[in-house]
Every structure is written in structure tokens, then in C-alpha cells.
């Protein structure tokens, strides 16, 4: 039998390798929120004004409704679209409320907060220094979605007696939650205590 030439062996070795495809597109994290909206095109422009969003992509249908769009706020990508007939999600304008809150961490929370308020966001929880170590507040955008904004403060263990009294005065604290928090005070490092305060604040 004739021997195969060295040239043919080299030719086989020089075949181009298949390009490796990254299963996660560049710029995306593991979880990406997808907002359903009424008047998505207006919302997209509002997010630019309120939160400094950058438009990455926009696909529309005849008539101007958005079938799919991507924006970036800081280093995070958010997808959004109008709601179409037969969709398995609804806009807040249809539901009468929203089931989610988009949380934004920022270095200058006061500046971003004022920017969003000036753009027309409604304050649902005033921006303030909170007992868990963040300057935090909540807003509702003109399209019905909730946004919370915060920036870190110097972390320190809250004064248990003072914090409990403040929560009682504001009627944020149920009896069951208070008893649970008092049990959590047995933790000397304060970590469980701080977490208990934060959980009870939002569940009350």
C-alpha cells in the first residue's frame, strides 16, 4: 500500500479550530432583569434622564412599540419591552402595581436620587441614613416600577434599645418580630442583630 505523504498529515493538522463561543454574552451577569412596560420607548428615554442609562440595543415593530431593548445603568444590563397580546407578563399600568423593585447601588446616592426626582420619580420612602448602614430610599418611576437607591455608610452595630424604640414609634415592629429580634441580641458580634433589624423593617 502506498504510504501517506508527510504533507497530507500536516494538512490535516492545520485545519482551523472551531471558535469557542461564550455561553454568557459579554457584559451580562448571571441574572438580568426584564421589565414589562406600557410605553416602553418613553420609559427607555426616561431611564436615560433619571438614572443615566445607556441604550445598547432597540428592536421595534411597525408603529414604534419596542419588541426588545437593552440598557445599561452603571455596570448592569436591564432588558425591557412593551407588553404585547398573549404575553405572560403585564405592565404595572395593567396590574395596578408592580411585583419587583430594582435596586441601584451608587457612589453618590444623593445626586442620583435628586436626578431621578427631578425627572419625575415619586418618593415612596424618603432617602435617609438607615440603621443597617446604608443611605437608602425608594422611588416609583412614571411607568409604575419601583426603584430603591442606596450607598454605603460606615457600618456600626446599632444601639439595640434606641433602634427598637424608633421602630415601635413608627409602628414598623410587630410583637412577634420584636421577640425574635430580642433573641437575636444574644449574638455578641452584632451581625445577626443587624440582619434581624433589617428583615423586620421590611416585613413589618
C-alpha positions, -999 to +999 in steps of 0.1 A: +000+000+000+013+035-008+024+055+022+007+087+030+029+117+025+040+139+054+025+168+035-010+154+038-006+147+075+004+184+080-026+195+061-049+176+084-032+191+114-036+227+101-074+226+100-089+257+116-102+252+152-138+259+159-143+293+176-151+289+213-185+305+220-190+321+254-224+310+267-228+343+285-228+373+262-202+400+270-213+425+296-240+403+312-240+389+347-257+357+358-292+372+363-306+400+342-340+417+350-365+421+322-391+449+326-425+448+310-439+482+302-466+503+287-450+530+265-416+513+267-400+538+243-409+567+267-396+546+296-363+540+280-358+577+274-368+584+310-343+559+324-316+577+305-326+610+321-333+597+356-305+571+360-280+579+333-289+547+314-270+540+282-290+525+253-274+493+240-300+479+216-335+486+204-358+465+182-392+479+173-422+467+154-443+488+130-459+515+150-429+521+172-435+497+201-404+481+215-402+443+210-368+441+228-343+466+242-313+467+264-299+495+286-270+497+309-271+515+343-236+516+358-222+482+351-256+464+350-278+455+320-316+457+321-338+443+293-372+458+286-401+457+262-437+467+256-464+442+265-480+425+236-512+405+233-507+369+246-477+378+267-472+360+300-462+393+318-481+425+323-471+462+328-477+479+362-503+501+345-524+469+339-517+452+373-522+484+393-488+478+410-455+461+404-441+429+418-404+439+418-381+466+430-349+475+410-321+482+435-293+506+425-260+510+444-242+542+436-213+561+450-232+594+452-268+584+461-279+619+469-270+631+434-287+602+416-317+605+439-322+641+431-317+634+394-345+608+394-368+630+414-362+660+391-371+636+362-404+628+377-400+599+401-423+598+430-408+593+465-423+562+483-397+561+511-375+592+517-338+589+513-322+587+548-294+571+567-307+537+577-298+516+608-283+488+587-255+510+575-268+524+542-282+557+530-314+543+514-347+554+498-374+542+474-389+557+443-416+548+418-410+557+382-438+572+360-444+538+344-451+520+377-419+502+386-402+506+419-366+516+424-345+517+456-313+536+457-285+533+483-249+539+491-229+525+520-223+544+553-197+535+579-210+502+594-215+500+631-237+479+653-269+498+662-279+506+697-305+479+704-327+499+728-327+530+707-334+512+675-362+491+690-379+523+703-377+540+669-393+511+653-420+510+679-427+547+675-430+543+637-452+512+641-428+492+620-425+465+646-449+436+653-447+418+687-436+386+671-408+403+652-397+422+684-394+389+703-374+374+675-350+403+674-345+402+712-334+366+709-310+376+681-293+401+706-275+371+721-251+373+692-222+393+706-208+403+672-240+422+662-242+406+628-273+386+635-288+415+653-283+439+624-298+414+599-328+408+622-334+446+623-333+448+585-356+418+580-382+431+605-381+466+590-391+453+556-416+427+568-434+448+593 
